[in-house]
Structures are given as structure tokens and as C-alpha cells.
Amino acid sequence: MNKILVPVDPADPARTREALQTAVRIYAQGPVDVHLLSVQPLLTRHVAMFFGGIELQNLQHAAGDDDLAAARETLAHQNVPCSSSVRIGRSAETIARTARELGCDRIVMGPDGVARLADKVFGTLAQQVRHLLGATGDCQVIGS
């Protein structure tokens, strides 16, 4: 069975909505495993020093679960079963690593919003993920 990864972007709800709509369309064409991913940022040592290691990890996972709740609900309303996880790290690297670990053949990301200078210098998140996955063709990145 095919597996798709849908990273949830709480900073860009429209992007997440579009990615979820695409996942629903893909699921309608034939059953696929859908996995939702929330990537929580690494925190600076300065911020981390105010928390115990387990406490900080619990806070980040709780924030990730909050980010995933609306996406899970959206898929449930469309009768699309899904699994989900929260990972901590840099967005592009964590998305690419998770896709490899789960054996995903597609990553579904919505379109980028307003182009930023950073996107022009470093590439969009989707472009960064494509670069990290390399040219193996094992995993297609759908999105801009």
C-alpha cells in the first residue's frame, strides 16, 4: 500500500488545508496510508535551560498534538483514516527523514504563500525537502 506524508504547518493554515484536500483526493483514487506530521522547532539553549528535558519534550509534543488536532478532524470528516506523529528538529530535514523512516512514496505540501527573501536564497520548504531526498525518485514531493 502507498503511504503519503502530510506535514502540518500551523503558521500557514491555508497551506495545510490545501495539502489535506490533496491527500483526500489521493485517498479517493485508491486507499493509501496517510500520516500527518508536526515538526516542532529546536529551542535555543537559553530557552531550554528553564525547563527539565522531559518537561520541555512534553511541552513540545503537546504543542504538536494541538497543531495536528484540526488536521485529524478534517480527515475524519472525509472518512480518511490517518496516523500522526510529532517530531522535533529543523523542518526540511525532519520531513525528509520521517518520509524515509515511514517508507512514504509521496509528501503532500500545500502551495507556498507569499514569496519571501529567504525562499529565494534557500529555496522553499518543498524545494529543500526535494533536495534532501535527492534524485532517487523514491519519494515525490507534491507542492511548490
N, CA, C and O atoms as a GROMACS GRO file, in nm:
protein
  576
    1MET      N    1   0.085  -0.118   0.000
    1MET     CA    2   0.000   0.000   0.000
    1MET      C    3   0.089   0.124   0.000
    1MET      O    4   0.194   0.126   0.065
    2ASN      N    5   0.047   0.226  -0.072
    2ASN     CA    6   0.121   0.352  -0.077
    2ASN      C    7   0.101   0.429   0.052
    2ASN      O    8   0.001   0.414   0.121
    3LYS      N    9   0.200   0.513   0.082
    3LYS     CA   10   0.193   0.594   0.204
    3LYS      C   11   0.228   0.738   0.170
    3LYS      O   12   0.326   0.764   0.099
    4ILE      N   13   0.147   0.831   0.220
    4ILE     CA   14   0.178   0.972   0.199
    4ILE      C   15   0.198   1.041   0.334
    4ILE      O   16   0.135   1.007   0.434
    5LEU      N   17   0.286   1.138   0.332
    5LEU     CA   18   0.317   1.217   0.450
    5LEU      C   19   0.264   1.358   0.426
    5LEU      O   20   0.290   1.419   0.322
    6VAL      N   21   0.189   1.410   0.524
    6VAL     CA   22   0.136   1.546   0.514
    6VAL      C   23   0.189   1.626   0.633
    6VAL      O   24   0.138   1.612   0.744
    7PRO      N   25   0.290   1.711   0.610
    7PRO     CA   26   0.338   1.797   0.718
    7PRO      C   27   0.234   1.907   0.744
    7PRO      O   28   0.184   1.970   0.651
    8VAL      N   29   0.204   1.929   0.869
    8VAL     CA   30   0.107   2.031   0.910
    8VAL      C   31   0.183   2.158   0.944
    8VAL      O   32   0.279   2.154   1.020
    9ASP      N   33   0.139   2.270   0.887
    9ASP     CA   34   0.207   2.398   0.907
    9ASP      C   35   0.114   2.494   0.981
    9ASP      O   36   0.032   2.560   0.917
   10PRO      N   37   0.125   2.504   1.114
   10PRO     CA   38   0.034   2.590   1.189
   10PRO      C   39   0.051   2.738   1.156
   10PRO      O   40  -0.040   2.818   1.179
   11ALA      N   41   0.166   2.776   1.102
   11ALA     CA   42   0.190   2.915   1.065
   11ALA      C   43   0.120   2.951   0.934
   11ALA      O   44   0.106   3.070   0.902
   12ASP      N   45   0.078   2.851   0.857
   12ASP     CA   46   0.012   2.874   0.729
   12ASP      C   47  -0.106   2.778   0.714
   12ASP      O   48  -0.095   2.677   0.644
   13PRO      N   49  -0.219   2.809   0.780
   13PRO     CA   50  -0.336   2.720   0.775
   13PRO      C   51  -0.386   2.693   0.633
   13PRO      O   52  -0.433   2.582   0.604
   14ALA      N   53  -0.377   2.792   0.544
   14ALA     CA   54  -0.423   2.771   0.406
   14ALA      C   55  -0.339   2.664   0.337
   14ALA      O   56  -0.392   2.583   0.260
   15ARG      N   57  -0.210   2.665   0.363
   15ARG     CA   58  -0.122   2.564   0.305
   15ARG      C   59  -0.160   2.425   0.355
   15ARG      O   60  -0.164   2.329   0.277
   16THR      N   61  -0.188   2.415   0.483
   16THR     CA   62  -0.226   2.286   0.540
   16THR      C   63  -0.360   2.240   0.483
   16THR      O   64  -0.376   2.123   0.450
   17ARG      N   65  -0.457   2.331   0.472
   17ARG     CA   66  -0.588   2.295   0.415
   17ARG      C   67  -0.572   2.240   0.274
   17ARG      O   68  -0.632   2.138   0.240
   18GLU      N   69  -0.492   2.306   0.192
   18GLU     CA   70  -0.469   2.262   0.055
   18GLU      C   71  -0.402   2.124   0.052
   18GLU      O   72  -0.438   2.038  -0.028
   19ALA      N   73  -0.305   2.103   0.139
   19ALA     CA   74  -0.238   1.973   0.146
   19ALA      C   75  -0.336   1.864   0.187
   19ALA      O   76  -0.332   1.753   0.133
   20LEU      N   77  -0.423   1.894   0.283
   20LEU     CA   78  -0.522   1.795   0.326
   20LEU      C   79  -0.622   1.764   0.216
   20LEU      O   80  -0.661   1.649   0.199
   21GLN      N   81  -0.663   1.866   0.141
   21GLN     CA   82  -0.754   1.843   0.029
   21GLN      C   83  -0.689   1.753  -0.076
   21GLN      O   84  -0.753   1.664  -0.132
   22THR      N   85  -0.562   1.776  -0.101
   22THR     CA   86  -0.489   1.691  -0.195
   22THR      C   87  -0.481   1.548  -0.143
   22THR      O   88  -0.499   1.453  -0.219
   23ALA      N   89  -0.455   1.531  -0.014
   23ALA     CA   90  -0.448   1.397   0.046
   23ALA      C   91  -0.583   1.326   0.034
   23ALA      O   92  -0.587   1.207   0.006
   24VAL      N   93  -0.692   1.398   0.054
   24VAL     CA   94  -0.826   1.339   0.040
   24VAL      C   95  -0.849   1.293  -0.104
   24VAL      O   96  -0.902   1.185  -0.127
   25ARG      N   97  -0.809   1.375  -0.202
   25ARG     CA   98  -0.823   1.338  -0.343
   25ARG      C   99  -0.740   1.214  -0.375
   25ARG      O  100  -0.786   1.125  -0.447
   26ILE      N  101  -0.619   1.208  -0.323
   26ILE     CA  102  -0.534   1.090  -0.347
   26ILE      C  103  -0.597   0.967  -0.285
   26ILE      O  104  -0.598   0.860  -0.346
   27TYR      N  105  -0.649   0.980  -0.164
   27TYR     CA  106  -0.712   0.867  -0.095
   27TYR      C  107  -0.834   0.818  -0.173
   27TYR      O  108  -0.859   0.697  -0.179
   28ALA      N  109  -0.909   0.910  -0.233
   28ALA     CA  110  -1.028   0.873  -0.308
   28ALA      C  111  -0.994   0.791  -0.433
   28ALA      O  112  -1.078   0.714  -0.481
   29GLN      N  113  -0.874   0.806  -0.484
   29GLN     CA  114  -0.831   0.731  -0.602
   29GLN      C  115  -0.795   0.587  -0.570
   29GLN      O  116  -0.789   0.502  -0.659
   30GLY      N  117  -0.771   0.559  -0.446
   30GLY     CA  118  -0.734   0.426  -0.402
   30GLY      C  119  -0.673   0.437  -0.264
   30GLY      O  120  -0.599   0.532  -0.238
   31PRO      N  121  -0.703   0.345  -0.177
   31PRO     CA  122  -0.656   0.358  -0.039
   31PRO      C  123  -0.505   0.377  -0.029
   31PRO      O  124  -0.426   0.308  -0.094
   32VAL      N  125  -0.468   0.472   0.052
   32VAL     CA  126  -0.329   0.497   0.087
   32VAL      C  127  -0.323   0.521   0.237
   32VAL      O  128  -0.422   0.563   0.298
   33ASP      N  129  -0.210   0.493   0.295
   33ASP     CA  130  -0.189   0.530   0.435
   33ASP      C  131  -0.154   0.677   0.439
   33ASP      O  132  -0.064   0.722   0.368
   34VAL      N  133  -0.223   0.752   0.521
   34VAL     CA  134  -0.196   0.895   0.537
   34VAL      C  135  -0.134   0.916   0.674
   34VAL      O  136  -0.188   0.872   0.776
   35HIS      N  137  -0.020   0.983   0.676
   35HIS     CA  138   0.047   1.012   0.802
   35HIS      C  139   0.066   1.162   0.814
   35HIS      O  140   0.127   1.224   0.726
   36LEU      N  141   0.014   1.220   0.921
   36LEU     CA  142   0.029   1.362   0.948
   36LEU      C  143   0.153   1.384   1.034
   36LEU      O  144   0.184   1.303   1.122
   37LEU      N  145   0.223   1.493   1.008
   37LEU     CA  146   0.346   1.522   1.082
   37LEU      C  147   0.345   1.666   1.130
   37LEU      O  148   0.318   1.759   1.053
   38SER      N  149   0.376   1.685   1.257
   38SER     CA  150   0.401   1.817   1.313
   38SER      C  151   0.548   1.823   1.350
   38SER      O  152   0.598   1.741   1.426
   39VAL      N  153   0.617   1.922   1.294
   39VAL     CA  154   0.758   1.942   1.326
   39VAL      C  155   0.768   2.060   1.421
   39VAL      O  156   0.734   2.173   1.386
   40GLN      N  157   0.815   2.033   1.540
   40GLN     CA  158   0.834   2.138   1.639
   40GLN      C  159   0.979   2.184   1.634
   40GLN      O  160   1.070   2.102   1.620
   41PRO      N  161   1.001   2.314   1.644
   41PRO     CA  162   1.138   2.366   1.628
   41PRO      C  163   1.228   2.330   1.746
   41PRO      O  164   1.184   2.314   1.860
   42LEU      N  165   1.356   2.318   1.714
   42LEU     CA  166   1.455   2.306   1.820
   42LEU      C  167   1.458   2.438   1.895
   42LEU      O  168   1.446   2.545   1.835
   43LEU      N  169   1.475   2.432   2.024
   43LEU     CA  170   1.481   2.554   2.103
   43LEU      C  171   1.624   2.586   2.139
   43LEU      O  172   1.708   2.497   2.150
   44THR      N  173   1.652   2.713   2.157
   44THR     CA  174   1.787   2.754   2.192
   44THR      C  175   1.821   2.703   2.332
   44THR      O  176   1.732   2.673   2.412
   45ARG      N  177   1.947   2.694   2.360
   45ARG     CA  178   1.991   2.651   2.494
   45ARG      C  179   1.940   2.748   2.600
   45ARG      O  180   1.908   2.708   2.712
   46HIS      N  181   1.935   2.875   2.564
   46HIS     CA  182   1.886   2.976   2.658
   46HIS      C  183   1.743   2.946   2.701
   46HIS      O  184   1.712   2.952   2.820
   47VAL      N  185   1.657   2.914   2.608
   47VAL     CA  186   1.518   2.881   2.641
   47VAL      C  187   1.512   2.746   2.713
   47VAL      O  188   1.441   2.731   2.812
   48ALA      N  189   1.586   2.649   2.663
   48ALA     CA  190   1.581   2.514   2.718
   48ALA      C  191   1.629   2.506   2.862
   48ALA      O  192   1.589   2.416   2.936
   49MET      N  193   1.715   2.600   2.904
   49MET     CA  194   1.769   2.592   3.040
   49MET      C  195   1.663   2.618   3.147
   49MET      O  196   1.685   2.589   3.265
   50PHE      N  197   1.549   2.671   3.108
   50PHE     CA  198   1.442   2.699   3.204
   50PHE      C  199   1.348   2.579   3.224
   50PHE      O  200   1.255   2.586   3.304
   51PHE      N  201   1.373   2.471   3.153
   51PHE     CA  202   1.288   2.352   3.161
   51PHE      C  203   1.374   2.228   3.184
   51PHE      O  204   1.490   2.224   3.144
   52GLY      N  205   1.314   2.129   3.246
   52GLY     CA  206   1.379   1.998   3.251
   52GLY      C  207   1.364   1.934   3.114
   52GLY      O  208   1.272   1.968   3.040
   53GLY      N  209   1.452   1.841   3.081
   53GLY     CA  210   1.448   1.777   2.950
   53GLY      C  211   1.316   1.713   2.917
   53GLY      O  212   1.262   1.733   2.808
   54ILE      N  213   1.261   1.636   3.010
   54ILE     CA  214   1.133   1.568   2.988
   54ILE      C  215   1.020   1.669   2.980
   54ILE      O  216   0.929   1.656   2.898
   55GLU      N  217   1.025   1.771   3.067
   55GLU     CA  218   0.920   1.873   3.065
   55GLU      C  219   0.918   1.946   2.931
   55GLU      O  220   0.810   1.968   2.875
   56LEU      N  221   1.032   1.981   2.879
   56LEU     CA  222   1.041   2.050   2.751
   56LEU      C  223   0.989   1.961   2.639
   56LEU      O  224   0.914   2.006   2.552
   57GLN      N  225   1.028   1.837   2.641
   57GLN     CA  226   0.983   1.743   2.539
   57GLN      C  227   0.831   1.727   2.546
   57GLN      O  228   0.764   1.723   2.442
   58ASN      N  229   0.776   1.717   2.666
   58ASN     CA  230   0.630   1.705   2.682
   58ASN      C  231   0.558   1.829   2.630
   58ASN      O  232   0.453   1.818   2.566
   59LEU      N  233   0.614   1.948   2.657
   59LEU     CA  234   0.554   2.072   2.608
   59LEU      C  235   0.555   2.077   2.455
   59LEU      O  236   0.456   2.117   2.394
   60GLN      N  237   0.665   2.036   2.395
   60GLN     CA  238   0.674   2.038   2.250
   60GLN      C  239   0.579   1.936   2.187
   60GLN      O  240   0.516   1.964   2.085
   61HIS      N  241   0.567   1.819   2.247
   61HIS     CA  242   0.475   1.719   2.193
   61HIS      C  243   0.330   1.762   2.211
   61HIS      O  244   0.247   1.735   2.124
   62ALA      N  245   0.298   1.828   2.321
   62ALA     CA  246   0.163   1.879   2.341
   62ALA      C  247   0.131   1.987   2.238
   62ALA      O  248   0.020   1.989   2.183
   63ALA      N  249   0.226   2.074   2.210
   63ALA     CA  250   0.205   2.177   2.108
   63ALA      C  251   0.185   2.112   1.971
   63ALA      O  252   0.100   2.155   1.894
   64GLY      N  253   0.263   2.010   1.942
   64GLY     CA  254   0.248   1.938   1.815
   64GLY      C  255   0.114   1.870   1.804
   64GLY      O  256   0.051   1.872   1.698
   65ASP      N  257   0.068   1.808   1.912
   65ASP     CA  258  -0.064   1.745   1.912
   65ASP      C  259  -0.174   1.848   1.887
   65ASP      O  260  -0.270   1.820   1.815
   66ASP      N  261  -0.159   1.966   1.945
   66ASP     CA  262  -0.255   2.074   1.919
   66ASP      C  263  -0.254   2.111   1.771
   66ASP      O  264  -0.360   2.132   1.712
   67ASP      N  265  -0.136   2.120   1.712
   67ASP     CA  266  -0.125   2.153   1.570
   67ASP      C  267  -0.192   2.047   1.482
   67ASP      O  268  -0.249   2.079   1.378
   68LEU      N  269  -0.184   1.921   1.524
   68LEU     CA  270  -0.238   1.810   1.445
   68LEU      C  271  -0.389   1.790   1.461
   68LEU      O  272  -0.452   1.728   1.376
   69ALA      N  273  -0.446   1.841   1.569
   69ALA     CA  274  -0.586   1.813   1.601
   69ALA      C  275  -0.682   1.852   1.488
   69ALA      O  276  -0.767   1.771   1.449
   70ALA      N  277  -0.669   1.971   1.434
   70ALA     CA  278  -0.760   2.016   1.329
   70ALA      C  279  -0.742   1.933   1.202
   70ALA      O  280  -0.839   1.902   1.133
   71ALA      N  281  -0.619   1.897   1.171
   71ALA     CA  282  -0.593   1.815   1.052
   71ALA      C  283  -0.655   1.677   1.067
   71ALA      O  284  -0.715   1.625   0.973
   72ARG      N  285  -0.640   1.617   1.184
   72ARG     CA  286  -0.702   1.485   1.208
   72ARG      C  287  -0.853   1.494   1.194
   72ARG      O  288  -0.916   1.406   1.136
   73GLU      N  289  -0.911   1.602   1.248
   73GLU     CA  290  -1.056   1.622   1.240
   73GLU      C  291  -1.102   1.638   1.095
   73GLU      O  292  -1.204   1.582   1.055
   74THR      N  293  -1.026   1.714   1.018
   74THR     CA  294  -1.060   1.734   0.876
   74THR      C  295  -1.062   1.601   0.802
   74THR      O  296  -1.155   1.573   0.727
   75LEU      N  297  -0.960   1.519   0.823
   75LEU     CA  298  -0.955   1.390   0.755
   75LEU      C  299  -1.065   1.296   0.806
   75LEU      O  300  -1.122   1.220   0.728
   76ALA      N  301  -1.094   1.301   0.934
   76ALA     CA  302  -1.200   1.217   0.990
   76ALA      C  303  -1.336   1.251   0.926
   76ALA      O  304  -1.415   1.161   0.898
   77HIS      N  305  -1.361   1.380   0.903
   77HIS     CA  306  -1.486   1.421   0.840
   77HIS      C  307  -1.496   1.371   0.696
   77HIS      O  308  -1.606   1.356   0.642
   78GLN      N  309  -1.383   1.346   0.634
   78GLN     CA  310  -1.380   1.294   0.497
   78GLN      C  311  -1.365   1.142   0.494
   78GLN      O  312  -1.347   1.082   0.388
   79ASN      N  313  -1.373   1.079   0.612
   79ASN     CA  314  -1.358   0.934   0.626
   79ASN      C  315  -1.223   0.884   0.574
   79ASN      O  316  -1.214   0.778   0.512
   80VAL      N  317  -1.120   0.962   0.601
   80VAL     CA  318  -0.983   0.923   0.563
   80VAL      C  319  -0.908   0.890   0.691
   80VAL      O  320  -0.879   0.979   0.770
   81PRO      N  321  -0.877   0.762   0.713
   81PRO     CA  322  -0.801   0.726   0.833
   81PRO      C  323  -0.658   0.778   0.823
   81PRO      O  324  -0.602   0.789   0.714
   82CYS      N  325  -0.601   0.809   0.938
   82CYS     CA  326  -0.464   0.859   0.936
   82CYS      C  327  -0.394   0.823   1.066
   82CYS      O  328  -0.457   0.791   1.167
   83SER      N  329  -0.263   0.830   1.061
   83SER     CA  330  -0.180   0.822   1.180
   83SER      C  331  -0.107   0.956   1.188
   83SER      O  332  -0.109   1.033   1.093
   84SER      N  333  -0.043   0.981   1.299
   84SER     CA  334   0.026   1.110   1.313
   84SER      C  335   0.143   1.097   1.409
   84SER      O  336   0.150   1.005   1.491
   85SER      N  337   0.234   1.193   1.397
   85SER     CA  338   0.346   1.198   1.490
   85SER      C  339   0.395   1.341   1.504
   85SER      O  340   0.370   1.426   1.419
   86VAL      N  341   0.465   1.363   1.614
   86VAL     CA  342   0.528   1.491   1.641
   86VAL      C  343   0.678   1.465   1.647
   86VAL      O  344   0.724   1.375   1.718
   87ARG      N  345   0.753   1.542   1.572
   87ARG     CA  346   0.899   1.531   1.572
   87ARG      C  347   0.958   1.668   1.603
   87ARG      O  348   0.896   1.771   1.578
   88ILE      N  349   1.076   1.668   1.657
   88ILE     CA  350   1.144   1.791   1.693
   88ILE      C  351   1.270   1.803   1.608
   88ILE      O  352   1.351   1.711   1.602
   89GLY      N  353   1.285   1.919   1.543
   89GLY     CA  354   1.402   1.940   1.461
   89GLY      C  355   1.381   2.048   1.358
   89GLY      O  356   1.283   2.122   1.363
   90ARG      N  357   1.473   2.056   1.264
   90ARG     CA  358   1.460   2.151   1.154
   90ARG      C  359   1.358   2.095   1.055
   90ARG      O  360   1.357   1.975   1.027
   91SER      N  361   1.274   2.183   1.002
   91SER     CA  362   1.160   2.139   0.922
   91SER      C  363   1.197   2.049   0.805
   91SER      O  364   1.153   1.935   0.799
   92ALA      N  365   1.278   2.098   0.712
   92ALA     CA  366   1.307   2.022   0.591
   92ALA      C  367   1.374   1.888   0.622
   92ALA      O  368   1.335   1.784   0.569
   93GLU      N  369   1.474   1.892   0.709
   93GLU     CA  370   1.546   1.769   0.743
   93GLU      C  371   1.454   1.668   0.812
   93GLU      O  372   1.461   1.548   0.785
   94THR      N  373   1.368   1.717   0.901
   94THR     CA  374   1.279   1.628   0.975
   94THR      C  375   1.172   1.568   0.884
   94THR      O  376   1.138   1.451   0.898
   95ILE      N  377   1.121   1.647   0.792
   95ILE     CA  378   1.022   1.595   0.697
   95ILE      C  379   1.084   1.487   0.610
   95ILE      O  380   1.026   1.380   0.593
   96ALA      N  381   1.201   1.514   0.554
   96ALA     CA  382   1.268   1.417   0.468
   96ALA      C  383   1.302   1.289   0.544
   96ALA      O  384   1.280   1.179   0.494
   97ARG      N  385   1.356   1.304   0.665
   97ARG     CA  386   1.393   1.186   0.746
   97ARG      C  387   1.269   1.103   0.781
   97ARG      O  388   1.272   0.980   0.773
   98THR      N  389   1.160   1.170   0.819
   98THR     CA  390   1.038   1.099   0.855
   98THR      C  391   0.981   1.024   0.736
   98THR      O  392   0.937   0.910   0.749
   99ALA      N  393   0.983   1.088   0.619
   99ALA     CA  394   0.934   1.021   0.498
   99ALA      C  395   1.014   0.895   0.469
   99ALA      O  396   0.957   0.792   0.432
  100ARG      N  397   1.145   0.902   0.485
  100ARG     CA  398   1.228   0.783   0.463
  100ARG      C  399   1.198   0.674   0.566
  100ARG      O  400   1.182   0.557   0.532
  101GLU      N  401   1.191   0.714   0.694
  101GLU     CA  402   1.167   0.617   0.801
  101GLU      C  403   1.033   0.546   0.784
  101GLU      O  404   1.022   0.426   0.810
  102LEU      N  405   0.932   0.618   0.739
  102LEU     CA  406   0.798   0.560   0.724
  102LEU      C  407   0.780   0.490   0.590
  102LEU      O  408   0.680   0.421   0.569
  103GLY      N  409   0.874   0.507   0.499
  103GLY     CA  410   0.862   0.446   0.367
  103GLY      C  411   0.757   0.513   0.281
  103GLY      O  412   0.687   0.447   0.204
  104CYS      N  413   0.746   0.645   0.292
  104CYS     CA  414   0.646   0.719   0.215
  104CYS      C  415   0.689   0.730   0.069
  104CYS      O  416   0.807   0.746   0.039
  105ASP      N  417   0.592   0.721  -0.021
  105ASP     CA  418   0.624   0.741  -0.162
  105ASP      C  419   0.585   0.882  -0.208
  105ASP      O  420   0.621   0.923  -0.318
  106ARG      N  421   0.510   0.956  -0.123
  106ARG     CA  422   0.476   1.094  -0.155
  106ARG      C  423   0.471   1.178  -0.028
  106ARG      O  424   0.432   1.131   0.079
  107ILE      N  425   0.512   1.304  -0.043
  107ILE     CA  426   0.497   1.404   0.062
  107ILE      C  427   0.406   1.510   0.002
  107ILE      O  428   0.435   1.565  -0.104
  108VAL      N  429   0.296   1.540   0.069
  108VAL     CA  430   0.200   1.636   0.018
  108VAL      C  431   0.210   1.764   0.099
  108VAL      O  432   0.180   1.768   0.219
  109MET      N  433   0.252   1.869   0.030
  109MET     CA  434   0.263   2.001   0.093
  109MET      C  435   0.180   2.098   0.011
  109MET      O  436   0.180   2.091  -0.112
  110GLY      N  437   0.110   2.186   0.077
  110GLY     CA  438   0.033   2.286   0.004
  110GLY      C  439   0.124   2.388  -0.060
  110GLY      O  440   0.245   2.388  -0.039
  111PRO      N  441   0.064   2.477  -0.140
  111PRO     CA  442   0.144   2.580  -0.206
  111PRO      C  443   0.201   2.679  -0.106
  111PRO      O  444   0.140   2.705  -0.002
  112ASP      N  445   0.316   2.733  -0.138
  112ASP     CA  446   0.376   2.836  -0.054
  112ASP      C  447   0.293   2.962  -0.062
  112ASP      O  448   0.229   2.991  -0.163
  113GLY      N  449   0.294   3.037   0.046
  113GLY     CA  450   0.225   3.165   0.048
  113GLY      C  451   0.308   3.270  -0.024
  113GLY      O  452   0.369   3.242  -0.127
  114VAL      N  453   0.312   3.387   0.028
  114VAL     CA  454   0.387   3.498  -0.030
  114VAL      C  455   0.536   3.464  -0.032
  114VAL      O  456   0.592   3.419   0.068
  115ALA      N  457   0.597   3.486  -0.147
  115ALA     CA  458   0.741   3.458  -0.159
  115ALA      C  459   0.819   3.551  -0.066
  115ALA      O  460   0.795   3.671  -0.061
  116ARG      N  461   0.913   3.492   0.005
  116ARG     CA  462   0.997   3.568   0.096
  116ARG      C  463   1.140   3.566   0.044
  116ARG      O  464   1.176   3.483  -0.039
  117LEU      N  465   1.218   3.658   0.092
  117LEU     CA  466   1.358   3.664   0.052
  117LEU      C  467   1.430   3.534   0.086
  117LEU      O  468   1.510   3.484   0.008
  118ALA      N  469   1.400   3.479   0.204
  118ALA     CA  470   1.464   3.354   0.246
  118ALA      C  471   1.435   3.241   0.148
  118ALA      O  472   1.521   3.157   0.122
  119ASP      N  473   1.312   3.239   0.092
  119ASP     CA  474   1.277   3.135  -0.006
  119ASP      C  475   1.362   3.150  -0.132
  119ASP      O  476   1.401   3.050  -0.194
  120LYS      N  477   1.391   3.274  -0.169
  120LYS     CA  478   1.472   3.297  -0.289
  120LYS      C  479   1.617   3.257  -0.265
  120LYS      O  480   1.685   3.211  -0.357
  121VAL      N  481   1.664   3.274  -0.144
  121VAL     CA  482   1.803   3.241  -0.112
  121VAL      C  483   1.820   3.092  -0.084
  121VAL      O  484   1.909   3.028  -0.140
  122PHE      N  485   1.733   3.036   0.002
  122PHE     CA  486   1.748   2.897   0.046
  122PHE      C  487   1.655   2.800  -0.025
  122PHE      O  488   1.673   2.678  -0.014
  123GLY      N  489   1.557   2.852  -0.098
  123GLY     CA  490   1.456   2.768  -0.161
  123GLY      C  491   1.337   2.751  -0.068
  123GLY      O  492   1.349   2.770   0.053
  124THR      N  493   1.224   2.717  -0.124
  124THR     CA  494   1.104   2.694  -0.043
  124THR      C  495   1.123   2.567   0.038
  124THR      O  496   1.216   2.490   0.013
  125LEU      N  497   1.035   2.546   0.132
  125LEU     CA  498   1.044   2.424   0.213
  125LEU      C  499   1.034   2.300   0.125
  125LEU      O  500   1.109   2.205   0.143
  126ALA      N  501   0.942   2.301   0.029
  126ALA     CA  502   0.928   2.186  -0.061
  126ALA      C  503   1.056   2.164  -0.142
  126ALA      O  504   1.098   2.050  -0.161
  127GLN      N  505   1.118   2.272  -0.189
  127GLN     CA  506   1.242   2.258  -0.264
  127GLN      C  507   1.354   2.202  -0.176
  127GLN      O  508   1.434   2.120  -0.221
  128GLN      N  509   1.359   2.247  -0.051
  128GLN     CA  510   1.461   2.196   0.040
  128GLN      C  511   1.441   2.046   0.065
  128GLN      O  512   1.538   1.970   0.068
  129VAL      N  513   1.315   2.005   0.083
  129VAL     CA  514   1.286   1.863   0.106
  129VAL      C  515   1.326   1.781  -0.017
  129VAL      O  516   1.388   1.676  -0.004
  130ARG      N  517   1.289   1.830  -0.136
  130ARG     CA  518   1.328   1.760  -0.259
  130ARG      C  519   1.480   1.742  -0.266
  130ARG      O  520   1.529   1.634  -0.300
  131HIS      N  521   1.552   1.848  -0.235
  131HIS     CA  522   1.698   1.842  -0.238
  131HIS      C  523   1.751   1.737  -0.141
  131HIS      O  524   1.840   1.659  -0.175
  132LEU      N  525   1.696   1.734  -0.021
  132LEU     CA  526   1.742   1.639   0.081
  132LEU      C  527   1.711   1.495   0.043
  132LEU      O  528   1.786   1.404   0.076
  133LEU      N  529   1.600   1.474  -0.026
  133LEU     CA  530   1.563   1.339  -0.066
  133LEU      C  531   1.647   1.292  -0.185
  133LEU      O  532   1.658   1.172  -0.210
  134GLY      N  533   1.707   1.386  -0.256
  134GLY     CA  534   1.791   1.350  -0.369
  134GLY      C  535   1.709   1.310  -0.489
  134GLY      O  536   1.587   1.324  -0.491
  135ALA      N  537   1.777   1.260  -0.587
  135ALA     CA  538   1.713   1.226  -0.715
  135ALA      C  539   1.679   1.078  -0.726
  135ALA      O  540   1.671   1.025  -0.837
  136THR      N  541   1.660   1.012  -0.614
  136THR     CA  542   1.634   0.868  -0.618
  136THR      C  543   1.499   0.836  -0.679
  136THR      O  544   1.480   0.727  -0.734
  137GLY      N  545   1.403   0.929  -0.670
  137GLY     CA  546   1.270   0.904  -0.723
  137GLY      C  547   1.184   0.818  -0.632
  137GLY      O  548   1.072   0.783  -0.667
  138ASP      N  549   1.236   0.784  -0.514
  138ASP     CA  550   1.161   0.701  -0.421
  138ASP      C  551   1.043   0.774  -0.359
  138ASP      O  552   0.944   0.712  -0.322
  139CYS      N  553   1.054   0.906  -0.348
  139CYS     CA  554   0.951   0.983  -0.279
  139CYS      C  555   0.926   1.113  -0.355
  139CYS      O  556   1.016   1.196  -0.370
  140GLN      N  557   0.805   1.130  -0.402
  140GLN     CA  558   0.766   1.250  -0.475
  140GLN      C  559   0.718   1.356  -0.378
  140GLN      O  560   0.643   1.326  -0.285
  141VAL      N  561   0.760   1.481  -0.398
  141VAL     CA  562   0.714   1.593  -0.315
  141VAL      C  563   0.612   1.670  -0.397
  141VAL      O  564   0.644   1.726  -0.502
  142ILE      N  565   0.488   1.671  -0.348
  142ILE     CA  566   0.379   1.743  -0.416
  142ILE      C  567   0.359   1.874  -0.345
  142ILE      O  568   0.324   1.876  -0.227
  143GLY      N  569   0.380   1.982  -0.414
  143GLY     CA  570   0.367   2.116  -0.357
  143GLY      C  571   0.473   2.206  -0.416
  143GLY      O  572   0.562   2.161  -0.488
  144SER      N  573   0.461   2.334  -0.387
  144SER     CA  574   0.555   2.428  -0.450
  144SER      C  575   0.681   2.445  -0.368
  144SER      O  576   0.771   2.520  -0.406
   0.00000   0.00000   0.00000
